[in-house]
Amino acid sequence: MKSHFLPLVLLSLLSPLSAQELSPAVPVPPPAGAAPADPLPNIESIANEAQRKLFEAADRAAGGAAPVDGSQPAAFPSGGPQVTTTGSGKKATFAAPKGIDPSTWPKDSDHKVAIMEIKFGGRKETVMFELYPQDAPQTVSNFLDNVETGSYNGLAFHRAVEGFIVQTGDPLTKDEAKRDRWGTGGEAKSVPAEIKRKHTKGAVAMGRKPDRVNGSKRSNGYQFYFALGHYGSLDGNYTVFGQVISGLEVLDRIAKMPVDSNDCPVGRIEIESVKVVDQKGPMYVSGTTKSDDTYVRPASSQSAAGRLFRRIW
């Protein structure tokens, strides 16, 4: 009896969901339709087949929605997870291109860098990302205004989907009593679309309402997200205005935190502060190195000698 129960449960997960069953704020993969032919496959084959069908369905999805501000259905984007053949099975993999190495920036180059301090799990972490005022001048200007006024201080991450995105910036997240409305705030202002850059891993982009109510693709004035993989289906639809240069491992950890049915982290993950600095020439930061994925402790936890040799110029 038990050997039949598990396949039946997993088979039920493969049945199609209606549009009404998809939470408007949740970018998750739509379940595929067909069940495995073998009525009694082993557990591993069931899991592999279910995973394969989910990701193939996502790849076939046309016009899948991307990170929006919580008012419309959002499906896992087509072209996001890539299915690669390994031996006789298939595994879902996410493109994770090497991040930008700011230590290689030319000496005469100018850069704007946002430094975001995040509190979660009883500790403080740092994420740094370069801004692109040349490609998204109005978006960056709006972001700088929000930083200058302290609008992001004390806000929470309201969406975390492992391997996809983590999203924050909703003014409503300052108030835990409004948790049921998180993801719908920030409508007080919007920014014209400035769509030029692609969604590589670590891309920073603005959320927005979907095309049917926002044909011009204007961005939400506050909400932004970090892409945790390369998602071609988002390209041409959302304004990318920055790129993470340090702290990708922090964002990946946030995406693995326990979440509720709306992909909202159960425990509060809060932005303590955001500041923007003007950087001239190379920048040496703690984080993932260019040559490998070895994690380097944040400067705040290193010795005085370590901080001396890994300082920000």
BELJOBEL-V867022 format. One record per helix or strand of 2 or more residues. SS is the DSSP state (2 for helix, 1 for strand). FROM is the first residue (numbers start at 1). LEN is the number of residues. If there is no record, write none. Layout:
BEGIN
SS_FROM_LEN / SS_FROM_LEN
END
This chain:
BEGIN
2_2_12 / 2_19_3 / 2_43_18 / 1_82_5 / 1_89_5 / 2_102_3 / 1_110_11 / 1_123_9 / 2_137_12 / 1_159_3 / 1_165_4 / 2_171_4 / 2_176_6 / 1_190_2 / 1_203_6 / 2_211_3 / 1_219_9 / 2_232_3 / 1_240_7 / 2_248_8 / 1_270_11 / 2_299_3 / 2_304_6
END
